[in-house]
Amino acid sequence: MKNILRKILPRRLISAARILLIMHREHGHVNRRDGFPVNGRGEYQPWLTYPLIEYLKGFDFSQKRIFEFGAGSSTLFWASRAKHVESVELDRRWFDSLVKIVPDNVVLNHQSDGISYAQKIVEADGQFDVIVVDGAERYRSAEAALKKMIPGGMIILDNAEWYPNTAELLRGAGLIEVRFSGFSPVNAFTSTSSVFLHRDFSFPLVTDARQPPVGGVSIKGGTLDDGPRSGK
């Protein structure tokens, strides 16, 4: 049946239908639970670009400490993967919705003053493996994040194209920027979520890190990479 449809329907129509299935059935592009974005499996997902979400899913965060500037569905995403999550949120209504459903490994803070909000991480105990800058006061938050990131850690800056000065601050600190551009949950436009990696970055991978991404195609019998070959 599939072969017949491929012969009858224009390729562009088949491609468009497949893209819609990936976005809505697999990514769950407009799906929500408790007011927060979830993927096609009903799992909470951060409001970051899909390419970055795929990248993050490849790492083992089970022993990592996460700090977020801006709480939300990302808090629940990290809580299911990391040892400890600490978040600060400026919006009281958003905070009140989230505080009812976060698990025990999450410390959720509300701070209505922008300057105090950006300094909340400085008051936190210890350093953090991952720091997410995705809320208010992004430049000040990034400045504070640099003081609390462990050697070998990462800082995530969402909507990096809107905050070039903040991105330049992080690059100027010697971090390596990797840009992940594309669609993100709910939104009807593309954006860029950037990861800034310490030069000693080396997080462990999860066992299925090399599996096809959402909407990807599996190769029967393994992969096309047979490893190194002799010159014969």
GROMACS elastic network, one bead per residue, 0.5 to 0.9 nm:
[ bonds ]
;  ai    aj funct       b0    kb
    1     4     6  0.51073   500
    1     5     6  0.62946   500
    1     6     6  0.86778   500
    2     5     6  0.51479   500
    2     6     6  0.62195   500
    2     7     6  0.87779   500
    3     6     6  0.50894   500
    3     7     6  0.64382   500
    3     8     6  0.88475   500
    4     7     6  0.52106   500
    4     8     6  0.63299   500
    4     9     6  0.86341   500
    5     8     6  0.50632   500
    5     9     6  0.57378   500
    5    14     6  0.86513   500
    6     9     6  0.55899   500
    6    10     6  0.73889   500
    6    11     6  0.71335   500
    6    14     6  0.74734   500
    7    10     6  0.77459   500
    7    11     6  0.87046   500
    9    12     6  0.83734   500
    9    13     6  0.66833   500
    9    14     6  0.68261   500
   10    13     6  0.53927   500
   10    14     6  0.66067   500
   10    15     6  0.88141   500
   11    14     6  0.51089   500
   11    15     6  0.60901   500
   11    16     6  0.85567   500
   12    15     6  0.50360   500
   12    16     6  0.60932   500
   12    17     6  0.86180   500
   13    16     6  0.50883   500
   13    17     6  0.61897   500
   13    18     6  0.85818   500
   14    17     6  0.51755   500
   14    18     6  0.61554   500
   14    19     6  0.86591   500
   15    18     6  0.50903   500
   15    19     6  0.61742   500
   15    20     6  0.86701   500
   16    19     6  0.51577   500
   16    20     6  0.62929   500
   16    21     6  0.87398   500
   17    20     6  0.51482   500
   17    21     6  0.62964   500
   17    22     6  0.87520   500
   18    21     6  0.50817   500
   18    22     6  0.62496   500
   18    23     6  0.86565   500
   18   215     6  0.87070   500
   19    22     6  0.51184   500
   19    23     6  0.61266   500
   19    24     6  0.85391   500
   19   215     6  0.83877   500
   20    23     6  0.51617   500
   20    24     6  0.59502   500
   20    25     6  0.78268   500
   21    24     6  0.54027   500
   21    25     6  0.51644   500
   21    26     6  0.68232   500
   21    27     6  0.86759   500
   21   215     6  0.85609   500
   22    25     6  0.56679   500
   22    27     6  0.61502   500
   22    28     6  0.81127   500
   22    29     6  0.88133   500
   22   214     6  0.73098   500
   22   215     6  0.54524   500
   23    26     6  0.59677   500
   23    28     6  0.61507   500
   23    29     6  0.54557   500
   23    30     6  0.87483   500
   23    40     6  0.88671   500
   23   215     6  0.84606   500
   24    27     6  0.57128   500
   24    30     6  0.69450   500
   24    31     6  0.79584   500
   24    39     6  0.85245   500
   24    40     6  0.72351   500
   25    28     6  0.52457   500
   25    29     6  0.77856   500
   25    39     6  0.81380   500
   25    40     6  0.53215   500
   25    41     6  0.86764   500
   26    29     6  0.79952   500
   26    39     6  0.65310   500
   26    41     6  0.73536   500
   26   214     6  0.66716   500
   26   215     6  0.70446   500
   27    30     6  0.85878   500
   27    31     6  0.86441   500
   27    38     6  0.80413   500
   27    40     6  0.52933   500
   27    41     6  0.83701   500
   27    50     6  0.81442   500
   27   185     6  0.77406   500
   27   214     6  0.71422   500
   27   215     6  0.84866   500
   28    31     6  0.51112   500
   28    32     6  0.83574   500
   28    37     6  0.81361   500
   28    38     6  0.63898   500
   28    41     6  0.78033   500
   28    42     6  0.79921   500
   28   185     6  0.76964   500
   28   186     6  0.86976   500
   29    32     6  0.88432   500
   29    37     6  0.78971   500
   29    38     6  0.79134   500
   29    39     6  0.68520   500
   29    40     6  0.79762   500
   29   184     6  0.77474   500
   29   186     6  0.53794   500
   29   187     6  0.81033   500
   30    37     6  0.71166   500
   30    38     6  0.81026   500
   30    39     6  0.85557   500
   30   185     6  0.65138   500
   30   187     6  0.81959   500
   31    36     6  0.82215   500
   31    37     6  0.57929   500
   31    38     6  0.55946   500
   31    39     6  0.66953   500
   31    40     6  0.75597   500
   31    42     6  0.80505   500
   31   185     6  0.83256   500
   31   186     6  0.76813   500
   32    35     6  0.54932   500
   32    36     6  0.50331   500
   32    38     6  0.53218   500
   32    39     6  0.82464   500
   32    42     6  0.81895   500
   32    44     6  0.83808   500
   32   186     6  0.89638   500
   33    36     6  0.52764   500
   33    37     6  0.64599   500
   33    38     6  0.64757   500
   33    42     6  0.77025   500
   33    43     6  0.89033   500
   33    44     6  0.79173   500
   34    37     6  0.85263   500
   34    97     6  0.82008   500
   34    98     6  0.87281   500
   34   101     6  0.88436   500
   35    73     6  0.87058   500
   35    97     6  0.84891   500
   36    44     6  0.70626   500
   36    45     6  0.81766   500
   36    46     6  0.88805   500
   36    72     6  0.70025   500
   36    73     6  0.52609   500
   36    74     6  0.89245   500
   37    42     6  0.87388   500
   37    43     6  0.83375   500
   37    44     6  0.59507   500
   37    45     6  0.59676   500
   37    46     6  0.73433   500
   37    47     6  0.74701   500
   37    73     6  0.62683   500
   37    74     6  0.89519   500
   37   185     6  0.65467   500
   37   186     6  0.73572   500
   38    41     6  0.75124   500
   38    42     6  0.51385   500
   38    45     6  0.53458   500
   38    46     6  0.84288   500
   38    73     6  0.79754   500
   38   185     6  0.81572   500
   39    42     6  0.52419   500
   39    43     6  0.54324   500
   39    44     6  0.65333   500
   39    45     6  0.64614   500
   39   185     6  0.83428   500
   40    43     6  0.74192   500
   41    44     6  0.89385   500
   43    77     6  0.77557   500
   44    73     6  0.57826   500
   44    74     6  0.72573   500
   44    75     6  0.88204   500
   44    76     6  0.61946   500
   44    77     6  0.54064   500
   45    48     6  0.82017   500
   45    53     6  0.78190   500
   45    73     6  0.58379   500
   45    74     6  0.58411   500
   45    75     6  0.88045   500
   45    76     6  0.76105   500
   45    77     6  0.53938   500
   45    78     6  0.87618   500
   45   185     6  0.80082   500
   46    49     6  0.83819   500
   46    53     6  0.74165   500
   46    72     6  0.76380   500
   46    73     6  0.53149   500
   46    75     6  0.75970   500
   46    76     6  0.81826   500
   46    77     6  0.62941   500
   46    78     6  0.84448   500
   46   184     6  0.86225   500
   46   185     6  0.78792   500
   47    50     6  0.87195   500
   47    53     6  0.89179   500
   47    72     6  0.83726   500
   47    73     6  0.71261   500
   47    74     6  0.65983   500
   47   134     6  0.89015   500
   47   158     6  0.85498   500
   47   184     6  0.61369   500
   47   185     6  0.58691   500
   47   186     6  0.83166   500
   48    51     6  0.84342   500
   48    52     6  0.66544   500
   48    53     6  0.66022   500
   48    74     6  0.84135   500
   48   134     6  0.89514   500
   48   158     6  0.65120   500
   48   159     6  0.83868   500
   48   183     6  0.83311   500
   48   184     6  0.54771   500
   48   185     6  0.72961   500
   48   191     6  0.86711   500
   48   192     6  0.82405   500
   48   193     6  0.61773   500
   49    52     6  0.54235   500
   49    53     6  0.63689   500
   49    54     6  0.88554   500
   49   158     6  0.83393   500
   49   180     6  0.67569   500
   49   181     6  0.64458   500
   49   182     6  0.56296   500
   49   183     6  0.53910   500
   49   185     6  0.73474   500
   49   190     6  0.79139   500
   49   191     6  0.69442   500
   49   192     6  0.67337   500
   49   193     6  0.59968   500
   50    54     6  0.62188   500
   50    55     6  0.86191   500
   50   180     6  0.82065   500
   50   181     6  0.82511   500
   50   182     6  0.66022   500
   50   183     6  0.61374   500
   50   184     6  0.54709   500
   50   185     6  0.75606   500
   51    54     6  0.51901   500
   51    55     6  0.63191   500
   51    56     6  0.88182   500
   51   180     6  0.57487   500
   51   181     6  0.69279   500
   51   182     6  0.67445   500
   51   183     6  0.82553   500
   51   184     6  0.86486   500
   51   193     6  0.87412   500
   51   213     6  0.89802   500
   52    56     6  0.61497   500
   52    57     6  0.85754   500
   52   179     6  0.84127   500
   52   180     6  0.55411   500
   52   181     6  0.80199   500
   52   182     6  0.88902   500
   52   193     6  0.67773   500
   52   194     6  0.80229   500
   52   195     6  0.82639   500
   53    56     6  0.51710   500
   53    57     6  0.62014   500
   53    58     6  0.89182   500
   54    57     6  0.52255   500
   54    58     6  0.67981   500
   54   213     6  0.66195   500
   54   214     6  0.77926   500
   55    58     6  0.55361   500
   55    59     6  0.76153   500
   55   180     6  0.89920   500
   55   209     6  0.87174   500
   56    59     6  0.57319   500
   56    60     6  0.86861   500
   57    60     6  0.78568   500
   57   205     6  0.88740   500
   57   206     6  0.79597   500
   57   209     6  0.73600   500
   58   204     6  0.87346   500
   58   205     6  0.56961   500
   58   206     6  0.56409   500
   58   207     6  0.82822   500
   58   208     6  0.73033   500
   58   210     6  0.76269   500
   59   203     6  0.64897   500
   59   204     6  0.58459   500
   59   206     6  0.52846   500
   59   207     6  0.89351   500
   59   209     6  0.71782   500
   60    63     6  0.77969   500
   60    64     6  0.82968   500
   60    81     6  0.75933   500
   60    82     6  0.81638   500
   60   203     6  0.70611   500
   60   204     6  0.55195   500
   60   205     6  0.53079   500
   60   206     6  0.50562   500
   60   207     6  0.86876   500
   61    65     6  0.79870   500
   61    66     6  0.89347   500
   61    78     6  0.83931   500
   61    81     6  0.57063   500
   61    83     6  0.71850   500
   61   129     6  0.89630   500
   61   203     6  0.79389   500
   61   204     6  0.79742   500
   61   205     6  0.87854   500
   61   206     6  0.87898   500
   62    65     6  0.86909   500
   62    80     6  0.88256   500
   62    81     6  0.56573   500
   62    83     6  0.52500   500
   62    84     6  0.87215   500
   63    81     6  0.88695   500
   63    82     6  0.62304   500
   63    83     6  0.50892   500
   63    84     6  0.80899   500
   64    81     6  0.87052   500
   64    82     6  0.54622   500
   64    83     6  0.54473   500
   64    84     6  0.67834   500
   64    85     6  0.87067   500
   64   128     6  0.75562   500
   64   129     6  0.58217   500
   64   130     6  0.75816   500
   65    82     6  0.65002   500
   65    83     6  0.59717   500
   65    85     6  0.60065   500
   65    86     6  0.80618   500
   65   127     6  0.78213   500
   65   128     6  0.50784   500
   65   129     6  0.53648   500
   65   130     6  0.65984   500
   65   131     6  0.87015   500
   66    78     6  0.74771   500
   66    79     6  0.89093   500
   66    82     6  0.71324   500
   66    83     6  0.81332   500
   66    84     6  0.61596   500
   66    86     6  0.62401   500
   66    87     6  0.82685   500
   66   128     6  0.56770   500
   66   129     6  0.60624   500
   66   131     6  0.58484   500
   66   132     6  0.77946   500
   67    84     6  0.85226   500
   67    85     6  0.58589   500
   67    87     6  0.56320   500
   67    88     6  0.82367   500
   67   121     6  0.73980   500
   67   128     6  0.64484   500
   67   129     6  0.82093   500
   67   130     6  0.63776   500
   67   132     6  0.62670   500
   67   133     6  0.87732   500
   67   145     6  0.88468   500
   68    71     6  0.64340   500
   68    74     6  0.85443   500
   68    75     6  0.75874   500
   68    85     6  0.76942   500
   68    86     6  0.62972   500
   68    88     6  0.63921   500
   68    89     6  0.85672   500
   68   121     6  0.86891   500
   68   130     6  0.83651   500
   68   131     6  0.57502   500
   68   133     6  0.63375   500
   68   134     6  0.73783   500
   68   135     6  0.84337   500
   69    86     6  0.89262   500
   69    87     6  0.60415   500
   69    88     6  0.54123   500
   69    89     6  0.66953   500
   69    90     6  0.88398   500
   69   117     6  0.81098   500
   69   118     6  0.76342   500
   69   120     6  0.88566   500
   69   121     6  0.84997   500
   69   131     6  0.77838   500
   69   132     6  0.59408   500
   69   133     6  0.50385   500
   69   134     6  0.56528   500
   69   135     6  0.53444   500
   69   136     6  0.74351   500
   69   137     6  0.88389   500
   69   138     6  0.81756   500
   69   141     6  0.71427   500
   70    74     6  0.87364   500
   70    75     6  0.86671   500
   70    87     6  0.66336   500
   70    88     6  0.58339   500
   70    90     6  0.72452   500
   70    91     6  0.88889   500
   70   132     6  0.79307   500
   70   133     6  0.71144   500
   70   134     6  0.53647   500
   70   136     6  0.71421   500
   71    74     6  0.66741   500
   71    75     6  0.56710   500
   71    76     6  0.88596   500
   71    86     6  0.89840   500
   71    87     6  0.56884   500
   71    88     6  0.62637   500
   71    89     6  0.54278   500
   71    90     6  0.86954   500
   71    94     6  0.79541   500
   71    95     6  0.73935   500
   71    98     6  0.79351   500
   71   108     6  0.79291   500
   71   109     6  0.89467   500
   71   134     6  0.83243   500
   71   135     6  0.78312   500
   72    75     6  0.53602   500
   72    76     6  0.71262   500
   72    77     6  0.89650   500
   72    87     6  0.89792   500
   72    89     6  0.85120   500
   72    94     6  0.74343   500
   72    95     6  0.80619   500
   72    97     6  0.89729   500
   72    98     6  0.66686   500
   73    76     6  0.52323   500
   73    77     6  0.62516   500
   73    78     6  0.87464   500
   73    98     6  0.84537   500
   74    78     6  0.60788   500
   74    79     6  0.83553   500
   75    78     6  0.52759   500
   75    79     6  0.59938   500
   75    80     6  0.87829   500
   75    85     6  0.72165   500
   75    86     6  0.82766   500
   75    87     6  0.72494   500
   75    98     6  0.87716   500
   75   102     6  0.78312   500
   75   106     6  0.78555   500
   76    80     6  0.63834   500
   76    81     6  0.89016   500
   76    98     6  0.89477   500
   76   101     6  0.86170   500
   76   102     6  0.66230   500
   76   103     6  0.80473   500
   76   106     6  0.86540   500
   77    80     6  0.56137   500
   77    81     6  0.69038   500
   77    82     6  0.88696   500
   78    81     6  0.51564   500
   78    82     6  0.56276   500
   78    83     6  0.87999   500
   78    84     6  0.84726   500
   78    85     6  0.68272   500
   79    82     6  0.55802   500
   79    83     6  0.74797   500
   79    84     6  0.70911   500
   79    85     6  0.61724   500
   79   102     6  0.78732   500
   79   103     6  0.70787   500
   79   104     6  0.87417   500
   79   105     6  0.65840   500
   79   106     6  0.65679   500
   80    83     6  0.86397   500
   80   103     6  0.87019   500
   81    84     6  0.89894   500
   82    85     6  0.68745   500
   82   105     6  0.83849   500
   83   105     6  0.68128   500
   84   104     6  0.89875   500
   84   105     6  0.52141   500
   84   106     6  0.61897   500
   84   107     6  0.80946   500
   85   105     6  0.62634   500
   85   107     6  0.63017   500
   85   108     6  0.83309   500
   86   105     6  0.84593   500
   86   106     6  0.56839   500
   86   108     6  0.59361   500
   86   109     6  0.77633   500
   86   121     6  0.86822   500
   86   124     6  0.84632   500
   87   106     6  0.76682   500
   87   107     6  0.63708   500
   87   108     6  0.50387   500
   87   109     6  0.60113   500
   87   110     6  0.84944   500
   87   121     6  0.87078   500
   88    95     6  0.86613   500
   88   107     6  0.86286   500
   88   108     6  0.60868   500
   88   110     6  0.56346   500
   88   111     6  0.67453   500
   88   117     6  0.68843   500
   88   118     6  0.86754   500
   88   120     6  0.71230   500
   88   121     6  0.83056   500
   88   135     6  0.88817   500
   89    92     6  0.74081   500
   89    94     6  0.76024   500
   89    95     6  0.61639   500
   89   108     6  0.77560   500
   89   109     6  0.62445   500
   89   111     6  0.61819   500
   89   112     6  0.79090   500
   89   117     6  0.76557   500
   89   135     6  0.75741   500
   89   136     6  0.84726   500
   90    94     6  0.82562   500
   90    95     6  0.77613   500
   90   109     6  0.87607   500
   90   110     6  0.59559   500
   90   111     6  0.52205   500
   90   113     6  0.74644   500
   90   114     6  0.75220   500
   90   117     6  0.70006   500
   90   135     6  0.78748   500
   90   136     6  0.71329   500
   91    94     6  0.54016   500
   91    95     6  0.62140   500
   91    96     6  0.87324   500
   91   110     6  0.75251   500
   91   111     6  0.79889   500
   91   112     6  0.69513   500
   92    96     6  0.60564   500
   92    97     6  0.86533   500
   92   110     6  0.67495   500
   92   111     6  0.81992   500
   92   112     6  0.75718   500
   93    96     6  0.50626   500
   93    97     6  0.62834   500
   93    98     6  0.87000   500
   94    97     6  0.52594   500
   94    98     6  0.63288   500
   94    99     6  0.86869   500
   95    98     6  0.52128   500
   95    99     6  0.59550   500
   95   100     6  0.88952   500
   95   108     6  0.78905   500
   95   109     6  0.78805   500
   95   110     6  0.65404   500
   96    99     6  0.54357   500
   96   100     6  0.69506   500
   97   100     6  0.61715   500
   97   101     6  0.77440   500
   98   101     6  0.56694   500
   98   102     6  0.63554   500
   98   108     6  0.85395   500
   99   102     6  0.56923   500
   99   103     6  0.89893   500
   99   108     6  0.68170   500
  100   103     6  0.89709   500
  102   105     6  0.81097   500
  102   106     6  0.63481   500
  102   107     6  0.85458   500
  102   108     6  0.82640   500
  103   106     6  0.59387   500
  103   107     6  0.89734   500
  104   107     6  0.78119   500
  109   120     6  0.85740   500
  110   117     6  0.81117   500
  111   114     6  0.75198   500
  111   116     6  0.68522   500
  111   117     6  0.53213   500
  111   120     6  0.82409   500
  112   116     6  0.79331   500
  112   117     6  0.69449   500
  113   116     6  0.54024   500
  113   117     6  0.58747   500
  113   118     6  0.87371   500
  114   118     6  0.63273   500
  114   119     6  0.87701   500
  114   136     6  0.70958   500
  114   137     6  0.63490   500
  115   118     6  0.53025   500
  115   119     6  0.64622   500
  115   120     6  0.88544   500
  115   137     6  0.75886   500
  115   140     6  0.76557   500
  115   141     6  0.88405   500
  116   119     6  0.50575   500
  116   120     6  0.61562   500
  117   120     6  0.53318   500
  117   121     6  0.82843   500
  117   136     6  0.81025   500
  117   137     6  0.78810   500
  117   141     6  0.79627   500
  118   121     6  0.70998   500
  118   122     6  0.84993   500
  118   136     6  0.80080   500
  118   137     6  0.63795   500
  118   138     6  0.78314   500
  118   139     6  0.87149   500
  118   140     6  0.57293   500
  118   142     6  0.82072   500
  118   143     6  0.85627   500
  118   144     6  0.68179   500
  118   145     6  0.87862   500
  119   122     6  0.53767   500
  119   123     6  0.69831   500
  119   140     6  0.79314   500
  119   141     6  0.70305   500
  119   144     6  0.62877   500
  119   145     6  0.88887   500
  120   123     6  0.53425   500
  120   124     6  0.66842   500
  120   141     6  0.88226   500
  120   144     6  0.85610   500
  121   124     6  0.51068   500
  121   125     6  0.83868   500
  121   127     6  0.89222   500
  121   141     6  0.83313   500
  121   144     6  0.68639   500
  121   145     6  0.70412   500
  121   147     6  0.89502   500
  121   148     6  0.72549   500
  122   125     6  0.80206   500
  122   144     6  0.65988   500
  122   145     6  0.80340   500
  122   147     6  0.75702   500
  122   148     6  0.69096   500
  124   127     6  0.80214   500
  124   148     6  0.89210   500
  126   148     6  0.75206   500
  127   147     6  0.83870   500
  127   149     6  0.56578   500
  127   150     6  0.56805   500
  128   131     6  0.65774   500
  128   145     6  0.88261   500
  128   148     6  0.61479   500
  128   149     6  0.50933   500
  128   150     6  0.57156   500
  128   153     6  0.75160   500
  128   154     6  0.88496   500
  129   148     6  0.87986   500
  129   149     6  0.60545   500
  129   150     6  0.56127   500
  129   151     6  0.81851   500
  129   152     6  0.76243   500
  129   154     6  0.64034   500
  129   155     6  0.84163   500
  130   149     6  0.70644   500
  130   150     6  0.83424   500
  130   153     6  0.59274   500
  130   154     6  0.50093   500
  130   155     6  0.57467   500
  130   156     6  0.75361   500
  131   142     6  0.88638   500
  131   145     6  0.66354   500
  131   148     6  0.85212   500
  131   149     6  0.70180   500
  131   153     6  0.83647   500
  131   154     6  0.65236   500
  131   156     6  0.62272   500
  131   157     6  0.87598   500
  132   135     6  0.87799   500
  132   142     6  0.89417   500
  132   145     6  0.86550   500
  132   154     6  0.85632   500
  132   155     6  0.58168   500
  132   157     6  0.63036   500
  132   158     6  0.79491   500
  133   136     6  0.84336   500
  133   137     6  0.89117   500
  133   138     6  0.61794   500
  133   139     6  0.88572   500
  133   141     6  0.66691   500
  133   142     6  0.66505   500
  133   145     6  0.82936   500
  133   155     6  0.72943   500
  133   156     6  0.58788   500
  133   158     6  0.65876   500
  134   138     6  0.70689   500
  134   156     6  0.79103   500
  134   157     6  0.62272   500
  134   158     6  0.54072   500
  134   159     6  0.79314   500
  135   138     6  0.64899   500
  135   141     6  0.87033   500
  135   158     6  0.87022   500
  136   139     6  0.88412   500
  136   141     6  0.80362   500
  137   140     6  0.55499   500
  137   141     6  0.59003   500
  137   142     6  0.85487   500
  138   142     6  0.59430   500
  138   143     6  0.85413   500
  138   157     6  0.82752   500
  138   163     6  0.78300   500
  138   166     6  0.68814   500
  139   142     6  0.51528   500
  139   143     6  0.63150   500
  139   144     6  0.87902   500
  139   163     6  0.79664   500
  139   165     6  0.73921   500
  139   167     6  0.85820   500
  139   169     6  0.80048   500
  140   143     6  0.50622   500
  140   144     6  0.63428   500
  140   145     6  0.85648   500
  140   166     6  0.84951   500
  141   144     6  0.51792   500
  141   145     6  0.60223   500
  141   146     6  0.88021   500
  142   146     6  0.63519   500
  142   155     6  0.82733   500
  142   157     6  0.83749   500
  142   166     6  0.68159   500
  142   167     6  0.87779   500
  142   169     6  0.78280   500
  142   170     6  0.72715   500
  143   146     6  0.55429   500
  143   147     6  0.72304   500
  143   166     6  0.85005   500
  143   169     6  0.77565   500
  143   170     6  0.81547   500
  144   147     6  0.54497   500
  144   148     6  0.69315   500
  145   148     6  0.52523   500
  145   149     6  0.60816   500
  145   155     6  0.76147   500
  146   149     6  0.56135   500
  146   150     6  0.88079   500
  146   155     6  0.83409   500
  146   170     6  0.78793   500
  146   173     6  0.79742   500
  147   150     6  0.86088   500
  149   152     6  0.82407   500
  149   153     6  0.60645   500
  149   154     6  0.72289   500
  149   155     6  0.76633   500
  149   198     6  0.88861   500
  150   153     6  0.53219   500
  150   154     6  0.82768   500
  150   198     6  0.86056   500
  151   154     6  0.88232   500
  151   198     6  0.65027   500
  151   199     6  0.82912   500
  151   200     6  0.67463   500
  151   201     6  0.76460   500
  152   197     6  0.73174   500
  152   199     6  0.65099   500
  152   202     6  0.64567   500
  152   203     6  0.81389   500
  153   196     6  0.86536   500
  153   197     6  0.63137   500
  153   198     6  0.55390   500
  153   199     6  0.86421   500
  153   200     6  0.77634   500
  153   201     6  0.57418   500
  153   202     6  0.80499   500
  153   203     6  0.81713   500
  154   175     6  0.84675   500
  154   195     6  0.66743   500
  154   196     6  0.55412   500
  154   198     6  0.60769   500
  154   201     6  0.74074   500
  155   170     6  0.84657   500
  155   175     6  0.87975   500
  155   194     6  0.84027   500
  155   195     6  0.58657   500
  155   196     6  0.50585   500
  155   197     6  0.66281   500
  155   198     6  0.84688   500
  156   193     6  0.71634   500
  156   194     6  0.58085   500
  156   196     6  0.61491   500
  156   197     6  0.86944   500
  157   160     6  0.58054   500
  157   163     6  0.86383   500
  157   166     6  0.83289   500
  157   167     6  0.74822   500
  157   192     6  0.87573   500
  157   193     6  0.59314   500
  157   194     6  0.52541   500
  157   195     6  0.63798   500
  157   196     6  0.77494   500
  158   161     6  0.84734   500
  158   162     6  0.88002   500
  158   163     6  0.87448   500
  158   191     6  0.83728   500
  158   192     6  0.66053   500
  158   194     6  0.61927   500
  158   195     6  0.85082   500
  159   162     6  0.55343   500
  159   163     6  0.68583   500
  159   191     6  0.59502   500
  159   192     6  0.51649   500
  159   193     6  0.54368   500
  159   194     6  0.76897   500
  160   163     6  0.51059   500
  160   164     6  0.63062   500
  160   166     6  0.78177   500
  160   167     6  0.63515   500
  160   179     6  0.83534   500
  160   191     6  0.79896   500
  160   192     6  0.56647   500
  160   193     6  0.58464   500
  160   194     6  0.60420   500
  161   164     6  0.59211   500
  161   167     6  0.83822   500
  161   191     6  0.72895   500
  161   192     6  0.61785   500
  161   193     6  0.83073   500
  161   194     6  0.89616   500
  162   165     6  0.89025   500
  162   191     6  0.89465   500
  162   192     6  0.87983   500
  163   166     6  0.53845   500
  163   167     6  0.63611   500
  163   168     6  0.87357   500
  164   168     6  0.60508   500
  164   169     6  0.85440   500
  165   168     6  0.50141   500
  165   169     6  0.61393   500
  165   170     6  0.87947   500
  166   169     6  0.50058   500
  166   170     6  0.64793   500
  166   171     6  0.87303   500
  167   170     6  0.52867   500
  167   171     6  0.62403   500
  167   172     6  0.85054   500
  167   177     6  0.82105   500
  167   194     6  0.82717   500
  167   196     6  0.86308   500
  168   172     6  0.58498   500
  168   173     6  0.85322   500
  169   172     6  0.50662   500
  169   173     6  0.64092   500
  170   173     6  0.51282   500
  170   174     6  0.70497   500
  170   175     6  0.60552   500
  170   176     6  0.83723   500
  170   177     6  0.81818   500
  170   196     6  0.70198   500
  171   174     6  0.54042   500
  171   175     6  0.50506   500
  171   176     6  0.63714   500
  171   177     6  0.66420   500
  171   196     6  0.74786   500
  172   175     6  0.71758   500
  174   197     6  0.88746   500
  174   198     6  0.74616   500
  174   199     6  0.77274   500
  175   196     6  0.54298   500
  175   197     6  0.52805   500
  175   198     6  0.50831   500
  175   199     6  0.64931   500
  176   195     6  0.78732   500
  176   196     6  0.51633   500
  176   198     6  0.65470   500
  176   199     6  0.68641   500
  177   194     6  0.63780   500
  177   195     6  0.56364   500
  177   197     6  0.64803   500
  178   193     6  0.86398   500
  178   194     6  0.55897   500
  178   195     6  0.52072   500
  178   196     6  0.63869   500
  178   197     6  0.78408   500
  179   192     6  0.64167   500
  179   193     6  0.61345   500
  179   195     6  0.64653   500
  179   196     6  0.87351   500
  180   191     6  0.83474   500
  180   192     6  0.54993   500
  180   193     6  0.52480   500
  180   194     6  0.58410   500
  180   195     6  0.78812   500
  181   190     6  0.68499   500
  181   191     6  0.55543   500
  181   193     6  0.63275   500
  181   194     6  0.82220   500
  182   189     6  0.81522   500
  182   191     6  0.56480   500
  182   192     6  0.65524   500
  182   193     6  0.85430   500
  183   186     6  0.86022   500
  183   187     6  0.69156   500
  183   188     6  0.73481   500
  183   189     6  0.62547   500
  183   191     6  0.64163   500
  183   192     6  0.85508   500
  184   187     6  0.58931   500
  184   188     6  0.81993   500
  184   189     6  0.79778   500
  184   190     6  0.69246   500
  184   191     6  0.74592   500
  185   188     6  0.86122   500
  187   190     6  0.75774   500
  197   200     6  0.79991   500
  197   201     6  0.60997   500
  198   201     6  0.52187   500
  199   202     6  0.88756   500
  205   208     6  0.81595   500
  205   209     6  0.62040   500
  206   209     6  0.53185   500
  206   210     6  0.88169   500
  207   210     6  0.79563   500
  208   211     6  0.55096   500
  209   212     6  0.86037   500
  210   213     6  0.84927   500
  211   216     6  0.88052   500
  211   218     6  0.80340   500
  212   215     6  0.77582   500
  212   216     6  0.50305   500
  212   217     6  0.62436   500
  212   218     6  0.62741   500
  213   216     6  0.50262   500
  213   217     6  0.81185   500
  214   217     6  0.88745   500
  218   222     6  0.79371   500
  218   223     6  0.80828   500
  219   222     6  0.57625   500
  219   223     6  0.57527   500
  219   224     6  0.75078   500
  220   223     6  0.75460   500
  222   225     6  0.85642   500
  223   226     6  0.74696   500
  225   228     6  0.86493   500
  226   229     6  0.79206   500
  229   232     6  0.83184   500
